[in-house]
Amino acid sequence: MSSRVVYSTGTGRMCPGCGWPETNCACSSKRRANQAIPSRIVAKLRMEKKGRGGKTVTVVDGLPHNDAFLEELAQELKRLCGTGGTVTEGGIELHGDLRDRLRDALAQKGFVVKG
């Protein structure tokens, strides 16, 4: 039995280092886990509803990819806002529309806030 090659255009970007799709790349996730924290952090705020059953979440994006830093910041922001949330690949997600509170809190910590 001969096998035939099937081509797909839906793979997206591939990592040049390991050959896996960029979203599941093993070599870049190791590098990102302990990225140095820069002196000037630009945090981007946005509100999302898609794919969450109509529920609103506030996303804090553009943060350094440092696991310890993100976990500590997420705990502090959740405690400040009195809500739940999680750390994702791209940043921090908090339940509800909390952009005003987060804007003030992040500015007090010395972050540049956009959005």
C-alpha positions as semicolon CSV with decimal commas, in nm:
position;residue;x (nm);y (nm);z (nm)
1;M;0,000;0,000;0,000
2;S;0,145;0,336;-0,097
3;S;0,092;0,648;0,105
4;R;0,029;0,979;-0,057
5;V;0,141;1,319;0,065
6;V;-0,133;1,556;0,175
7;Y;-0,059;1,928;0,188
8;S;-0,237;2,170;0,417
9;T;-0,234;2,548;0,414
10;G;-0,384;2,583;0,761
11;T;-0,071;2,520;0,968
12;G;0,018;2,883;1,040
13;R;0,368;2,995;1,131
14;M;0,626;2,734;1,211
15;C;0,916;2,771;1,454
16;P;1,248;2,766;1,265
17;G;1,423;2,608;1,565
18;C;1,210;2,303;1,639
19;G;0,970;2,283;1,343
20;W;0,655;2,288;1,558
21;P;0,379;2,549;1,514
22;E;0,465;2,874;1,696
23;T;0,173;2,833;1,938
24;N;0,310;2,496;2,061
25;C;0,680;2,567;2,020
26;A;0,886;2,406;2,295
27;C;1,207;2,600;2,240
28;S;1,047;2,948;2,258
29;S;0,838;2,869;2,567
30;K;1,153;2,778;2,761
31;R;1,314;3,102;2,654
32;R;1,008;3,312;2,747
33;A;0,952;3,163;3,091
34;N;1,236;3,359;3,250
35;Q;1,268;3,670;3,035
36;A;1,431;3,965;3,213
37;I;1,199;4,235;3,344
38;P;1,265;4,566;3,161
39;S;1,277;4,897;3,345
40;R;0,993;5,043;3,135
41;I;0,691;4,814;3,106
42;V;0,410;4,905;2,863
43;A;0,086;4,732;2,964
44;K;-0,198;4,721;2,712
45;L;-0,555;4,690;2,844
46;R;-0,845;4,552;2,645
47;M;-1,187;4,402;2,709
48;E;-1,293;4,075;2,543
49;K;-1,624;3,890;2,522
50;K;-1,579;3,650;2,230
51;G;-1,583;3,279;2,304
52;R;-1,676;3,325;2,670
53;G;-2,053;3,288;2,656
54;G;-2,111;3,663;2,670
55;K;-1,903;3,710;2,984
56;T;-1,656;3,996;2,991
57;V;-1,286;3,970;3,076
58;T;-1,023;4,240;3,095
59;V;-0,691;4,140;2,938
60;V;-0,361;4,297;3,045
61;D;-0,121;4,237;2,756
62;G;0,233;4,335;2,662
63;L;0,388;4,223;2,990
64;P;0,730;4,056;3,013
65;H;0,720;3,677;2,977
66;N;0,849;3,598;3,325
67;D;0,641;3,337;3,509
68;A;0,719;3,455;3,862
69;F;0,654;3,821;3,773
70;L;0,321;3,740;3,601
71;E;0,197;3,519;3,887
72;E;0,281;3,782;4,148
73;L;0,122;4,065;3,946
74;A;-0,190;3,859;3,876
75;Q;-0,238;3,780;4,246
76;E;-0,197;4,146;4,337
77;L;-0,444;4,266;4,070
78;K;-0,702;3,999;4,159
79;R;-0,681;4,096;4,526
80;L;-0,709;4,466;4,442
81;C;-1,014;4,421;4,218
82;G;-1,180;4,147;4,423
83;T;-1,225;3,919;4,124
84;G;-1,096;3,598;3,972
85;G;-0,857;3,564;3,685
86;T;-0,572;3,372;3,533
87;V;-0,228;3,406;3,381
88;T;-0,222;3,323;3,009
89;E;0,052;3,308;2,748
90;G;-0,011;3,664;2,642
91;G;-0,065;3,823;2,982
92;I;-0,329;3,832;3,255
93;E;-0,707;3,786;3,223
94;L;-0,937;3,921;3,496
95;H;-1,311;3,857;3,517
96;G;-1,526;4,163;3,446
97;D;-1,469;4,507;3,293
98;L;-1,199;4,646;3,523
99;R;-1,009;4,874;3,287
100;D;-1,050;5,189;3,499
101;R;-0,928;5,025;3,821
102;L;-0,642;4,848;3,647
103;R;-0,532;5,163;3,465
104;D;-0,489;5,344;3,798
105;A;-0,325;5,049;3,975
106;L;-0,074;4,981;3,698
107;A;0,013;5,351;3,666
108;Q;0,087;5,362;4,042
109;K;0,327;5,070;3,996
110;G;0,515;5,274;3,734
111;F;0,388;5,097;3,420
112;V;0,299;5,288;3,103
113;V;-0,066;5,198;3,037
114;K;-0,232;5,199;2,696
115;G;-0,596;5,125;2,627
